[in-house]
């Protein structure tokens, strides 16, 4: 573990030292090259090879000064993880020596094998060529570990024919389209100073930590990321004593090093705390542009895993690693900012007068309601299906929380009523020892999937293990479509201000069904949501077809974010990913049931039977009814375990034999997943009956209460 001393080396010195950021570029590049590159980043000119050569050489020199010997094009394929191939700066010379070179061409473009990543049919095994292309708006950085120091260059990943094979390309396209439509709206409103509009994101990352010793003894955790068996310990999270509790020293040591590593690469890790479940934690970063935030969240997940390992811990990013207690999500805090200093989702001190703010809020409401099924899909994977709607996370029904003040103002606009200042709030606490402070415009609603939280919208459905790229593509493109309609109307309006109110009224009246400020966990909301016609897509498999509907294909085709082929490819790729995950889990359930739980339970049954026989050998009059009751329960559950395991084996084979990708995913959900749960019931019953010393793997108690 690293010695970290923020006195010897202050944070101001450490922050960004391993990031080739704008400050570093400005210091190292010739002034004309730096100015040219800024124009390239702003979209005012194309990157020429001469400029790229100079930047590449400067980047290489900076990296080598810090000990780097290799570079890698770092990209985000459809696995949801990151990928990298390392190349050395070294090139042999004719006299037997070496030169250390890194050209502009090598910086701009790489060539990984495109057939070895999920493509949903865009690439076949024999069609191996793919390209990585430098994302000029996301800074390069260094990673230092036992393998040395490596220069990481954030890139996009496309096929030989130019189709997107990753999370980055569609995200960049969506950022461009929402910028274009935002600027159209602002120009129609008379804004002459804004020339850039950028969607910003701040991601909150939840995760679990477990002791590595116990993790290594659980094949389900190692191979699937979650526990497939395990009964709750006597104490779970019902005491509410872990959330925001004192951070244990071992965890604090880990968090300190995690912050250090993130700060070095320019990731603004800001907040850390205990989460609700035992051994669950959260890290939140300061907001930045959507693509950089996506990159930084991937860096964060990878760094959490690596640093945990150094502390003999294992970080679990699965959405539901433990049944019966809270799972982990990822909150995506989204807004739109301009280069003239505006946050377009900031209501200001007098929201009733800020008609521009409500225009953009109306655009979001329309987009979320119209494309709710696809937004739900963007948060879908096999793990998140266990979490959503489980009284710990947002329900699977998409709704928007605005709070009473904003809802009241929108209602008045929709009804054509006069807007008046709403009473704000100085909180009176009844004591002079605590200073008065102003309460926020809205309360917080943790049951809402999509909540306004002061100056941004927080999308709370994304899965803890997934890239935030997907959800932000949907948000950006859906809102861009709303803004496109607004711009079309404002650009021909005789009275722009009057038209703004008409648009807000139209959008809100047509889409206010999606606005809900109440308890999203309640049974009443399920009934009410159905009355409103809101979709309730409970599982990823239910949501998958929503990614290739005519309206979705039309939306993304219009804004050039996804082609039809790219959307269809993702439909197949995500269907296959779901099936593969459940297939792994199903196989593990069978293996652990047959080779660990069944033998352990049988051995204990024999031990009990031998005990009963030994007692009766002494005297038939001795009472062994307690032992016999336990033995009977053991045998009943052993037989049930074996019966359900055999049924699971048959269902798993049936699902494996389904050829079409989506139909196979349906088979895994309906025939395999449900049968896995039946096996678990008997296994967890047996855990309650078998003596602790004889149970074949660490229990929840050990996993959740040993840090």
KEFI-236398 format. One line per 10 residues: number of its first residue (from 1); for each residue z, x, y negated of C-alpha. Coordinates in nm, 3 decimals, always signed. Example, Ala and Ser with C-alpha at 12.3 -4.5 7.8 and 13.67 -1.06 7.14 Angstrom:
<nodes>
1	+0.780,+1.230,+0.450 ~ +0.714,+1.367,+0.106
</nodes>
This chain:
<nodes>
1	+0.000,+0.000,+0.000 ~ -0.084,+0.117,-0.349 ~ +0.177,+0.235,-0.597 ~ +0.129,+0.004,-0.894 ~ +0.296,+0.099,-1.221 ~ +0.201,-0.100,-1.531 ~ +0.411,+0.133,-1.749 ~ +0.238,+0.450,-1.638 ~ -0.099,+0.270,-1.664 ~ -0.079,-0.041,-1.885
11	-0.276,-0.352,-1.792 ~ -0.501,-0.304,-2.096 ~ -0.613,+0.026,-1.943 ~ -0.654,-0.107,-1.590 ~ -0.833,-0.435,-1.669 ~ -1.207,-0.409,-1.602 ~ -1.200,-0.038,-1.516 ~ -1.409,-0.112,-1.205 ~ -1.645,-0.352,-1.380 ~ -1.971,-0.249,-1.546
21	-1.917,-0.511,-1.813 ~ -2.064,-0.560,-2.157 ~ -1.822,-0.313,-2.318 ~ -1.911,-0.043,-2.065 ~ -2.284,-0.105,-2.107 ~ -2.260,-0.091,-2.485 ~ -2.075,+0.242,-2.466 ~ -2.313,+0.403,-2.217 ~ -2.660,+0.269,-2.297 ~ -2.880,+0.383,-2.586
31	-2.856,+0.128,-2.869 ~ -3.216,+0.012,-2.837 ~ -3.183,-0.033,-2.459 ~ -2.859,-0.228,-2.499 ~ -3.017,-0.457,-2.762 ~ -3.323,-0.511,-2.541 ~ -3.106,-0.597,-2.244 ~ -2.902,-0.850,-2.445 ~ -3.231,-1.018,-2.536 ~ -3.318,-1.026,-2.165
41	-2.981,-1.185,-2.083 ~ -3.036,-1.446,-2.354 ~ -3.379,-1.531,-2.212 ~ -3.568,-1.402,-2.516 ~ -3.773,-1.142,-2.325 ~ -3.843,-1.017,-1.973 ~ -3.686,-0.707,-1.821 ~ -3.932,-0.416,-1.814 ~ -3.908,-0.136,-1.557 ~ -3.837,+0.135,-1.816
51	-3.529,-0.052,-1.941 ~ -3.422,-0.119,-1.582 ~ -3.453,+0.252,-1.495 ~ -3.224,+0.353,-1.781 ~ -2.967,+0.084,-1.694 ~ -2.978,+0.180,-1.324 ~ -2.922,+0.548,-1.401 ~ -2.633,+0.468,-1.635 ~ -2.480,+0.235,-1.376 ~ -2.512,+0.501,-1.105
61	-2.351,+0.770,-1.322 ~ -2.062,+0.539,-1.406 ~ -2.011,+0.451,-1.039 ~ -2.030,+0.812,-0.920 ~ -1.777,+0.922,-1.183 ~ -1.537,+0.684,-1.011 ~ -1.616,+0.817,-0.663 ~ -1.895,+0.587,-0.547 ~ -2.149,+0.718,-0.296 ~ -2.320,+0.388,-0.206
71	-2.446,+0.071,-0.367 ~ -2.508,-0.274,-0.226 ~ -2.691,-0.589,-0.329 ~ -2.413,-0.846,-0.290 ~ -2.529,-1.203,-0.225 ~ -2.410,-1.544,-0.110 ~ -2.607,-1.691,+0.182 ~ -2.565,-2.045,+0.312 ~ -2.275,-1.934,+0.532 ~ -2.053,-1.982,+0.226
81	-1.940,-1.621,+0.264 ~ -2.085,-1.311,+0.102 ~ -2.321,-1.053,+0.249 ~ -2.391,-0.688,+0.176 ~ -2.597,-0.394,+0.303 ~ -2.488,-0.052,+0.179 ~ -2.735,+0.220,+0.074 ~ -2.649,+0.570,-0.037 ~ -2.752,+0.712,-0.375 ~ -2.845,+1.027,-0.181
91	-3.209,+1.134,-0.128 ~ -3.305,+1.456,+0.057 ~ -3.512,+1.712,-0.135 ~ -3.782,+1.940,-0.001 ~ -3.559,+2.249,-0.025 ~ -3.295,+2.103,+0.205 ~ -3.070,+1.974,-0.067 ~ -3.014,+1.626,-0.202 ~ -3.059,+1.438,-0.529 ~ -2.855,+1.137,-0.635
101	-3.098,+0.871,-0.756 ~ -3.090,+0.503,-0.832 ~ -3.404,+0.352,-0.982 ~ -3.464,+0.037,-1.180 ~ -3.667,-0.099,-0.890 ~ -3.373,-0.045,-0.652 ~ -3.144,-0.218,-0.899 ~ -3.371,-0.518,-0.947 ~ -3.477,-0.586,-0.587 ~ -3.352,-0.537,-0.233
111	-3.476,-0.651,+0.107 ~ -3.227,-0.785,+0.364 ~ -3.328,-0.960,+0.687 ~ -3.382,-1.326,+0.595 ~ -3.408,-1.451,+0.954 ~ -3.048,-1.363,+1.039 ~ -2.891,-1.604,+0.789 ~ -2.886,-1.986,+0.795 ~ -3.208,-2.120,+0.645 ~ -3.243,-2.469,+0.788
121	-3.594,-2.390,+0.909 ~ -3.722,-2.208,+0.598 ~ -3.729,-1.885,+0.797 ~ -3.801,-1.841,+1.167 ~ -3.678,-1.548,+1.378 ~ -4.012,-1.371,+1.349 ~ -4.021,-1.426,+0.970 ~ -3.767,-1.166,+0.871 ~ -3.854,-1.071,+0.516 ~ -3.634,-1.187,+0.230
131	-3.546,-1.051,-0.111 ~ -3.232,-1.002,-0.316 ~ -3.281,-1.009,-0.692 ~ -3.033,-0.880,-0.951 ~ -2.844,-1.149,-1.143 ~ -2.851,-0.984,-1.487 ~ -2.583,-1.217,-1.626 ~ -2.312,-1.124,-1.373 ~ -2.165,-0.773,-1.413 ~ -2.178,-0.513,-1.137
141	-1.844,-0.392,-1.005 ~ -1.685,-0.136,-0.773 ~ -1.493,-0.205,-0.453 ~ -1.252,+0.060,-0.329 ~ -1.113,+0.056,+0.024 ~ -1.079,+0.280,+0.329 ~ -1.458,+0.313,+0.347 ~ -1.468,+0.467,-0.001 ~ -1.601,+0.338,-0.333 ~ -1.915,+0.122,-0.343
151	-2.115,-0.020,-0.633 ~ -2.163,-0.397,-0.590 ~ -2.458,-0.560,-0.765 ~ -2.447,-0.942,-0.778 ~ -2.782,-1.078,-0.663 ~ -2.972,-1.390,-0.569 ~ -3.127,-1.427,-0.222 ~ -3.472,-1.580,-0.167 ~ -3.724,-1.601,+0.114 ~ -4.057,-1.421,+0.128
161	-4.215,-1.737,-0.015 ~ -3.956,-1.768,-0.294 ~ -3.738,-2.050,-0.154 ~ -3.365,-2.027,-0.230 ~ -3.164,-1.911,+0.071 ~ -2.834,-1.887,-0.111 ~ -2.582,-2.051,-0.344 ~ -2.680,-1.844,-0.650 ~ -3.045,-1.937,-0.715 ~ -2.987,-2.315,-0.741
171	-2.679,-2.252,-0.956 ~ -2.875,-2.041,-1.204 ~ -3.152,-2.300,-1.212 ~ -2.900,-2.579,-1.276 ~ -2.739,-2.381,-1.557 ~ -3.076,-2.344,-1.724 ~ -3.157,-2.714,-1.699 ~ -2.823,-2.835,-1.837 ~ -2.854,-2.583,-2.119 ~ -3.198,-2.713,-2.205
181	-3.089,-3.077,-2.213 ~ -2.764,-3.002,-2.398 ~ -2.951,-2.821,-2.675 ~ -3.194,-3.112,-2.701 ~ -2.904,-3.350,-2.758 ~ -2.732,-3.122,-3.010 ~ -3.055,-3.070,-3.201 ~ -3.107,-3.447,-3.218 ~ -2.755,-3.473,-3.359 ~ -2.846,-3.228,-3.635
191	-2.691,-2.912,-3.493 ~ -2.897,-2.614,-3.612 ~ -2.657,-2.335,-3.510 ~ -2.624,-2.371,-3.133 ~ -2.889,-2.174,-2.943 ~ -2.704,-2.139,-2.611 ~ -2.510,-2.391,-2.402 ~ -2.317,-2.260,-2.104 ~ -2.125,-2.447,-1.837 ~ -1.789,-2.283,-1.780
201	-1.562,-2.296,-1.477 ~ -1.207,-2.192,-1.400 ~ -1.131,-2.198,-1.028 ~ -0.789,-2.254,-0.871 ~ -0.768,-2.106,-0.520 ~ -0.515,-2.225,-0.260 ~ -0.436,-2.030,+0.057 ~ -0.175,-1.974,+0.328 ~ -0.016,-1.647,+0.438 ~ +0.114,-1.581,+0.791
211	+0.260,-1.276,+0.957 ~ -0.015,-1.074,+1.124 ~ +0.193,-1.025,+1.441 ~ +0.205,-1.400,+1.505 ~ -0.156,-1.454,+1.396 ~ -0.279,-1.207,+1.660 ~ -0.114,-1.415,+1.931 ~ -0.299,-1.736,+1.833 ~ -0.661,-1.736,+1.946 ~ -0.722,-2.065,+1.762
221	-0.624,-1.910,+1.429 ~ -0.824,-1.595,+1.495 ~ -1.145,-1.766,+1.601 ~ -1.146,-2.099,+1.418 ~ -0.918,-2.044,+1.120 ~ -0.683,-2.330,+1.205 ~ -0.420,-2.419,+1.463 ~ -0.561,-2.655,+1.722 ~ -0.217,-2.714,+1.874 ~ +0.134,-2.722,+1.735
231	+0.411,-2.969,+1.666 ~ +0.584,-2.983,+1.330 ~ +0.913,-2.793,+1.304 ~ +1.234,-2.978,+1.222 ~ +1.174,-2.893,+0.856 ~ +0.832,-2.929,+0.697 ~ +0.767,-2.986,+0.327 ~ +0.976,-3.301,+0.285 ~ +1.247,-3.123,+0.081 ~ +0.993,-3.032,-0.191
241	+1.166,-2.694,-0.214 ~ +0.865,-2.464,-0.176 ~ +0.646,-2.587,-0.464 ~ +0.700,-2.359,-0.767 ~ +0.996,-2.207,-0.583 ~ +1.112,-1.847,-0.606 ~ +0.841,-1.622,-0.463 ~ +0.972,-1.418,-0.169 ~ +0.970,-1.043,-0.217 ~ +0.718,-0.972,+0.056
251	+0.477,-1.225,-0.093 ~ +0.547,-1.100,-0.446 ~ +0.449,-0.747,-0.337 ~ +0.124,-0.885,-0.198 ~ +0.056,-1.087,-0.515 ~ +0.124,-0.787,-0.739 ~ -0.135,-0.579,-0.557 ~ -0.376,-0.873,-0.548 ~ -0.355,-0.910,-0.927 ~ -0.405,-0.535,-0.966
261	-0.721,-0.532,-0.753 ~ -0.865,-0.839,-0.926 ~ -0.787,-0.715,-1.276 ~ -0.960,-0.382,-1.201 ~ -1.289,-0.561,-1.131 ~ -1.254,-0.787,-1.434 ~ -1.138,-1.104,-1.257 ~ -0.888,-1.268,-1.493 ~ -0.626,-1.373,-1.241 ~ -0.388,-1.568,-1.462
271	-0.148,-1.787,-1.263 ~ +0.022,-1.752,-0.925 ~ +0.284,-1.971,-0.758 ~ +0.416,-2.127,-0.440 ~ +0.224,-2.438,-0.342 ~ +0.361,-2.751,-0.173 ~ +0.346,-2.647,+0.193 ~ +0.558,-2.365,+0.342 ~ +0.378,-2.030,+0.312 ~ +0.110,-2.188,+0.089
281	+0.020,-2.033,-0.247 ~ -0.220,-2.069,-0.537 ~ -0.405,-1.835,-0.773 ~ -0.588,-1.953,-1.084 ~ -0.836,-1.757,-1.297 ~ -0.937,-1.790,-1.660 ~ -1.261,-1.982,-1.708 ~ -1.597,-1.808,-1.750 ~ -1.965,-1.902,-1.707 ~ -2.042,-2.096,-1.389
291	-2.231,-1.821,-1.207 ~ -1.980,-1.548,-1.297 ~ -1.693,-1.781,-1.201 ~ -1.862,-1.842,-0.866 ~ -1.902,-1.468,-0.810 ~ -1.543,-1.404,-0.913 ~ -1.410,-1.672,-0.680 ~ -1.594,-1.510,-0.390 ~ -1.443,-1.175,-0.494 ~ -1.102,-1.343,-0.511
301	-1.125,-1.486,-0.159 ~ -1.238,-1.155,-0.014 ~ -0.970,-0.963,-0.202 ~ -0.697,-1.204,-0.089 ~ -0.794,-1.132,+0.272 ~ -0.813,-0.754,+0.228 ~ -0.487,-0.716,+0.037 ~ -0.304,-0.945,+0.280 ~ -0.410,-0.721,+0.566 ~ -0.255,-0.417,+0.392
311	+0.077,-0.603,+0.385 ~ +0.057,-0.693,+0.757 ~ -0.024,-1.049,+0.656 ~ -0.322,-1.272,+0.723 ~ -0.459,-1.505,+0.456 ~ -0.578,-1.842,+0.585 ~ -0.844,-2.005,+0.366 ~ -0.911,-2.290,+0.608 ~ -0.862,-2.631,+0.448 ~ -0.615,-2.752,+0.712
321	-0.468,-2.465,+0.912 ~ -0.160,-2.670,+1.007 ~ -0.152,-3.038,+1.102 ~ +0.104,-3.258,+0.936 ~ +0.150,-3.055,+0.617 ~ -0.064,-3.012,+0.307 ~ -0.398,-2.840,+0.336 ~ -0.570,-2.614,+0.085 ~ -0.834,-2.701,-0.170 ~ -1.007,-2.543,-0.463
331	-0.994,-2.707,-0.808 ~ -1.310,-2.664,-1.011 ~ -1.232,-2.692,-1.385 ~ -1.569,-2.759,-1.552 ~ -1.680,-2.785,-1.914 ~ -1.973,-2.712,-2.147 ~ -1.953,-2.462,-2.433 ~ -2.196,-2.345,-2.701 ~ -2.250,-2.014,-2.876 ~ -2.151,-2.168,-3.208
341	-1.796,-2.212,-3.081 ~ -1.788,-2.569,-2.951 ~ -1.632,-2.699,-2.633 ~ -1.830,-3.019,-2.597 ~ -1.554,-3.176,-2.388 ~ -1.280,-3.108,-2.645 ~ -1.169,-3.441,-2.800 ~ -1.006,-3.276,-3.100 ~ -0.706,-3.394,-3.297 ~ -0.868,-3.729,-3.374
351	-1.062,-3.832,-3.062 ~ -1.134,-4.179,-3.202 ~ -1.353,-4.010,-3.466 ~ -1.524,-3.765,-3.230 ~ -1.825,-3.968,-3.126 ~ -2.009,-3.658,-3.001 ~ -1.728,-3.594,-2.752 ~ -1.756,-3.947,-2.612 ~ -2.132,-3.911,-2.586 ~ -2.088,-3.615,-2.352
361	-1.807,-3.788,-2.163 ~ -2.038,-4.087,-2.110 ~ -2.303,-3.849,-1.975 ~ -2.052,-3.715,-1.721 ~ -1.941,-4.067,-1.620 ~ -2.301,-4.172,-1.557 ~ -2.377,-3.858,-1.357 ~ -2.067,-3.876,-1.139 ~ -2.119,-4.244,-1.060 ~ -2.493,-4.210,-0.993
371	-2.468,-3.902,-0.774 ~ -2.121,-3.957,-0.623 ~ -2.243,-3.936,-0.262 ~ -2.407,-3.599,-0.317 ~ -2.104,-3.477,-0.511 ~ -1.891,-3.579,-0.212 ~ -2.127,-3.387,+0.015 ~ -2.092,-3.077,-0.203 ~ -1.724,-3.064,-0.103 ~ -1.794,-3.126,+0.263
381	-1.730,-2.910,+0.566 ~ -1.557,-2.959,+0.900 ~ -1.228,-2.825,+0.766 ~ -1.217,-3.035,+0.451 ~ -1.259,-3.353,+0.656 ~ -0.899,-3.302,+0.776 ~ -0.774,-3.270,+0.418 ~ -0.949,-3.528,+0.201 ~ -0.765,-3.856,+0.180 ~ -0.463,-3.725,+0.368
391	-0.207,-3.807,+0.096 ~ -0.214,-3.449,-0.026 ~ -0.562,-3.421,-0.170 ~ -0.804,-3.654,-0.342 ~ -0.943,-3.937,-0.131 ~ -1.301,-3.917,-0.009 ~ -1.393,-4.187,-0.264 ~ -1.525,-4.035,-0.586 ~ -1.357,-4.172,-0.900 ~ -1.287,-4.043,-1.251
401	-0.948,-4.030,-1.420 ~ -0.973,-4.045,-1.800 ~ -0.620,-4.147,-1.897 ~ -0.518,-4.449,-2.098 ~ -0.613,-4.317,-2.443 ~ -0.973,-4.223,-2.364 ~ -1.024,-4.533,-2.150 ~ -0.895,-4.753,-2.431 ~ -1.134,-4.593,-2.682 ~ -1.431,-4.627,-2.446
411	-1.339,-4.990,-2.379 ~ -1.340,-5.054,-2.755 ~ -1.678,-4.886,-2.799 ~ -1.814,-5.090,-2.509 ~ -1.679,-5.409,-2.667 ~ -1.805,-5.319,-3.015 ~ -1.453,-5.310,-3.158 ~ -1.334,-5.096,-3.449 ~ -1.188,-4.761,-3.348 ~ -0.844,-4.685,-3.479
421	-0.622,-4.383,-3.445 ~ -0.414,-4.402,-3.131 ~ -0.056,-4.294,-3.142 ~ -0.021,-3.939,-3.028 ~ +0.295,-3.805,-2.901 ~ +0.581,-3.592,-3.007 ~ +0.809,-3.593,-2.706 ~ +1.169,-3.673,-2.804 ~ +1.390,-3.509,-2.547 ~ +1.731,-3.617,-2.676
431	+1.865,-3.267,-2.721 ~ +1.855,-3.012,-3.003 ~ +1.848,-2.715,-2.769 ~ +1.487,-2.781,-2.665 ~ +1.220,-2.776,-2.937 ~ +1.000,-3.082,-2.979 ~ +0.648,-3.045,-2.848 ~ +0.331,-3.247,-2.847 ~ +0.235,-3.421,-2.526 ~ -0.122,-3.402,-2.398
441	-0.381,-3.670,-2.464 ~ -0.377,-3.768,-2.096 ~ -0.127,-3.755,-1.815 ~ -0.224,-3.572,-1.496 ~ -0.337,-3.765,-1.189 ~ -0.329,-3.547,-0.880 ~ -0.472,-3.829,-0.667 ~ -0.799,-3.832,-0.863 ~ -1.098,-3.639,-0.730 ~ -1.246,-3.595,-1.078
451	-0.997,-3.592,-1.363 ~ -1.020,-3.526,-1.735 ~ -0.749,-3.271,-1.813 ~ -0.749,-3.220,-2.188 ~ -1.074,-3.037,-2.261 ~ -1.250,-3.022,-1.926 ~ -1.303,-3.213,-1.603 ~ -1.124,-3.097,-1.291 ~ -1.312,-3.159,-0.966 ~ -1.035,-3.142,-0.706
461	-1.228,-3.209,-0.385 ~ -1.391,-2.871,-0.304 ~ -1.277,-2.696,+0.012 ~ -1.062,-2.384,-0.015 ~ -1.301,-2.176,+0.198 ~ -1.627,-2.280,+0.034 ~ -1.829,-2.141,-0.253 ~ -1.791,-2.336,-0.576 ~ -2.163,-2.282,-0.632 ~ -2.261,-2.604,-0.454
471	-2.039,-2.847,-0.647 ~ -2.140,-2.689,-0.979 ~ -2.510,-2.725,-0.898 ~ -2.455,-3.100,-0.853 ~ -2.243,-3.133,-1.167 ~ -2.483,-2.933,-1.383 ~ -2.795,-3.113,-1.263 ~ -2.649,-3.463,-1.263 ~ -2.514,-3.426,-1.616 ~ -2.841,-3.266,-1.726
481	-3.022,-3.582,-1.614 ~ -2.783,-3.797,-1.819 ~ -2.831,-3.572,-2.122 ~ -3.208,-3.585,-2.075 ~ -3.197,-3.964,-2.109 ~ -2.969,-3.934,-2.413 ~ -3.202,-3.683,-2.578 ~ -3.505,-3.904,-2.512 ~ -3.333,-4.190,-2.694 ~ -3.186,-3.991,-2.982
491	-3.509,-3.807,-3.058 ~ -3.685,-4.135,-3.146 ~ -3.385,-4.317,-3.297 ~ -3.400,-4.425,-3.662 ~ -3.019,-4.430,-3.688 ~ -2.883,-4.155,-3.463 ~ -2.515,-4.242,-3.507 ~ -2.574,-4.607,-3.425 ~ -2.782,-4.509,-3.122 ~ -2.502,-4.280,-3.000
501	-2.264,-4.576,-2.986 ~ -2.526,-4.790,-2.811 ~ -2.580,-4.516,-2.550 ~ -2.207,-4.478,-2.491 ~ -2.175,-4.854,-2.456 ~ -2.471,-4.873,-2.214 ~ -2.357,-4.583,-1.996 ~ -1.995,-4.692,-1.985 ~ -2.064,-5.058,-1.908 ~ -2.305,-4.965,-1.628
511	-2.086,-4.697,-1.473 ~ -1.724,-4.774,-1.560 ~ -1.669,-4.886,-1.201 ~ -1.612,-4.516,-1.125 ~ -1.327,-4.490,-1.379 ~ -0.988,-4.537,-1.216 ~ -0.656,-4.421,-1.360 ~ -0.427,-4.544,-1.082 ~ -0.297,-4.415,-0.749 ~ -0.590,-4.292,-0.543
521	-0.369,-4.271,-0.235 ~ -0.284,-4.642,-0.229 ~ -0.427,-4.894,+0.017 ~ -0.497,-5.120,-0.279 ~ -0.740,-4.863,-0.420 ~ -0.939,-4.861,-0.095 ~ -0.982,-5.236,-0.126 ~ -1.060,-5.220,-0.497 ~ -1.310,-4.934,-0.453 ~ -1.494,-5.135,-0.190
531	-1.511,-5.433,-0.428 ~ -1.656,-5.204,-0.694 ~ -1.921,-5.080,-0.451 ~ -1.804,-4.719,-0.456 ~ -1.911,-4.520,-0.149 ~ -1.639,-4.407,+0.093 ~ -1.792,-4.121,+0.290 ~ -1.496,-4.019,+0.501 ~ -1.652,-3.721,+0.678 ~ -1.907,-3.450,+0.615
541	-2.128,-3.603,+0.883 ~ -2.124,-3.935,+0.697 ~ -2.225,-3.757,+0.376 ~ -2.498,-3.525,+0.508 ~ -2.789,-3.775,+0.478 ~ -2.700,-3.823,+0.109 ~ -2.846,-3.479,+0.041 ~ -3.201,-3.587,+0.118 ~ -3.222,-3.936,-0.034 ~ -3.520,-4.020,-0.254
551	-3.307,-4.026,-0.569 ~ -3.162,-3.683,-0.496 ~ -3.503,-3.534,-0.415 ~ -3.642,-3.686,-0.736 ~ -3.350,-3.556,-0.948 ~ -3.365,-3.197,-0.828 ~ -3.742,-3.189,-0.822 ~ -3.761,-3.312,-1.181 ~ -3.526,-3.040,-1.304 ~ -3.669,-2.772,-1.071
561	-3.330,-2.693,-0.917 ~ -3.419,-2.768,-0.553 ~ -3.755,-2.837,-0.398 ~ -3.770,-3.105,-0.130 ~ -3.806,-2.830,+0.131 ~ -3.493,-2.655,+0.004 ~ -3.292,-2.977,+0.018 ~ -3.411,-3.057,+0.370 ~ -3.332,-2.701,+0.479 ~ -2.973,-2.742,+0.362
571	-2.945,-3.074,+0.543 ~ -3.031,-2.896,+0.866 ~ -2.830,-2.581,+0.790 ~ -2.511,-2.773,+0.706 ~ -2.554,-3.004,+1.006 ~ -2.580,-2.698,+1.227 ~ -2.279,-2.532,+1.061 ~ -2.068,-2.841,+1.128 ~ -2.172,-2.847,+1.494 ~ -2.108,-2.477,+1.540
581	-1.757,-2.506,+1.396 ~ -1.660,-2.800,+1.619 ~ -1.823,-2.629,+1.917 ~ -1.603,-2.322,+1.864 ~ -1.294,-2.538,+1.824 ~ -1.377,-2.747,+2.131 ~ -1.421,-2.436,+2.342 ~ -1.091,-2.298,+2.217 ~ -0.907,-2.620,+2.298 ~ -1.038,-2.606,+2.655
591	-0.951,-2.238,+2.693 ~ -0.601,-2.263,+2.548 ~ -0.530,-2.581,+2.742 ~ -0.643,-2.440,+3.076 ~ -0.532,-2.078,+3.047 ~ -0.219,-2.096,+2.832 ~ -0.060,-2.439,+2.799 ~ -0.122,-2.568,+3.154 ~ +0.016,-2.253,+3.325 ~ +0.318,-2.238,+3.092
601	+0.401,-2.607,+3.141 ~ +0.347,-2.581,+3.519 ~ +0.574,-2.275,+3.540 ~ +0.849,-2.459,+3.356 ~ +0.801,-2.765,+3.576 ~ +0.843,-2.543,+3.882 ~ +1.152,-2.388,+3.726 ~ +1.300,-2.734,+3.673 ~ +1.204,-2.848,+4.022 ~ +1.367,-2.537,+4.172
611	+1.678,-2.603,+3.964 ~ +1.698,-2.964,+4.086 ~ +1.652,-2.853,+4.447 ~ +1.916,-2.583,+4.413 ~ +2.168,-2.830,+4.271 ~ +2.096,-3.085,+4.544 ~ +2.130,-2.813,+4.808 ~ +2.487,-2.768,+4.690 ~ +2.558,-3.141,+4.699 ~ +2.347,-3.456,+4.702
621	+2.617,-3.622,+4.500 ~ +2.552,-3.405,+4.194 ~ +2.370,-3.588,+3.911 ~ +2.030,-3.434,+3.828 ~ +1.890,-3.738,+3.648 ~ +1.847,-3.552,+3.316 ~ +1.647,-3.274,+3.476 ~ +1.444,-3.526,+3.671 ~ +1.360,-3.723,+3.356 ~ +1.237,-3.406,+3.186
631	+1.042,-3.306,+3.496 ~ +0.879,-3.648,+3.514 ~ +0.780,-3.627,+3.147 ~ +0.646,-3.277,+3.203 ~ +0.431,-3.382,+3.498 ~ +0.298,-3.691,+3.318 ~ +0.193,-3.481,+3.019 ~ +0.052,-3.201,+3.236 ~ -0.163,-3.456,+3.418 ~ -0.267,-3.615,+3.089
641	-0.351,-3.273,+2.944 ~ -0.569,-3.182,+3.239 ~ -0.743,-3.520,+3.245 ~ -0.828,-3.512,+2.873 ~ -0.936,-3.147,+2.894 ~ -1.183,-3.232,+3.170 ~ -1.318,-3.518,+2.957 ~ -1.352,-3.279,+2.662 ~ -1.545,-3.033,+2.878 ~ -1.796,-3.304,+2.972
651	-1.831,-3.427,+2.613 ~ -1.878,-3.074,+2.485 ~ -2.165,-3.016,+2.725 ~ -2.322,-3.347,+2.622 ~ -2.305,-3.251,+2.253 ~ -2.447,-2.905,+2.322 ~ -2.748,-3.067,+2.487 ~ -2.841,-3.274,+2.179 ~ -3.141,-3.102,+2.018 ~ -3.181,-3.256,+1.671
661	-2.941,-3.092,+1.423 ~ -2.796,-3.399,+1.252 ~ -2.771,-3.605,+1.572 ~ -2.586,-3.313,+1.729 ~ -2.340,-3.310,+1.439 ~ -2.281,-3.683,+1.498 ~ -2.218,-3.614,+1.866 ~ -1.966,-3.341,+1.788 ~ -1.781,-3.566,+1.543 ~ -1.770,-3.873,+1.765
671	-1.742,-3.725,+2.115 ~ -1.590,-3.379,+2.080 ~ -1.358,-3.392,+1.780 ~ -1.196,-3.718,+1.889 ~ -1.141,-3.585,+2.242 ~ -0.990,-3.262,+2.106 ~ -0.731,-3.473,+1.930 ~ -0.648,-3.653,+2.256 ~ -0.592,-3.320,+2.432 ~ -0.366,-3.210,+2.147
681	-0.137,-3.511,+2.184 ~ -0.043,-3.406,+2.539 ~ -0.021,-3.038,+2.445 ~ +0.213,-3.104,+2.154 ~ +0.425,-3.331,+2.376 ~ +0.457,-3.042,+2.621 ~ +0.565,-2.807,+2.341 ~ +0.862,-3.039,+2.287 ~ +0.953,-3.021,+2.656 ~ +0.894,-2.658,+2.757
691	+1.168,-2.407,+2.674 ~ +1.079,-2.197,+2.367 ~ +1.080,-1.867,+2.555 ~ +0.815,-2.002,+2.790 ~ +0.572,-2.135,+2.528 ~ +0.255,-1.920,+2.538 ~ +0.194,-1.867,+2.164 ~ +0.389,-1.867,+1.834 ~ +0.501,-2.209,+1.713 ~ +0.469,-2.362,+1.367
701	+0.828,-2.263,+1.298 ~ +0.745,-1.895,+1.344 ~ +0.416,-1.917,+1.155 ~ +0.554,-2.106,+0.856 ~ +0.904,-1.964,+0.815 ~ +0.877,-1.590,+0.879 ~ +0.775,-1.416,+0.557
</nodes>
